Amino acid sequence: MLAKEQLDRINELVRKQRSEGLTPEEASEQKDLREKYIKAFRSGMRNHIEGMKIVDPEGQDVTPEKLKEIQKDKGIHNRD
């Protein structure tokens, strides 16, 4: 995730954009910060999903094979 200072800056730029508008430099900074935020979010979401184990109501592991392979490669949920 991004540092708190970067998140605060994103929010500050949004407020300024809504109230008085941004300079070209600020708009560029805003774009860069948003791209960093999206990249960090996607990375975190990917790690979260790749760490999941899906179990049906009977307690059987029904994790998709593709996900099991990713987990095996990363050493997550060691499998036989």
ZINORFEN-V211247 format. One line per field, one symbol per residue. ss: DSSP state (A for helix, B for strand, O for the rest). A space follows every 50 residues. Layout:
ss=???
This chain:
ss=OOOAAAAAAAAAAAAAAAAOOOOAAAAAAAAAAAAAAAAAAAAAAAAAAA OOOOBOOOOOBOOOAAAAAAAAAAOOOOOO
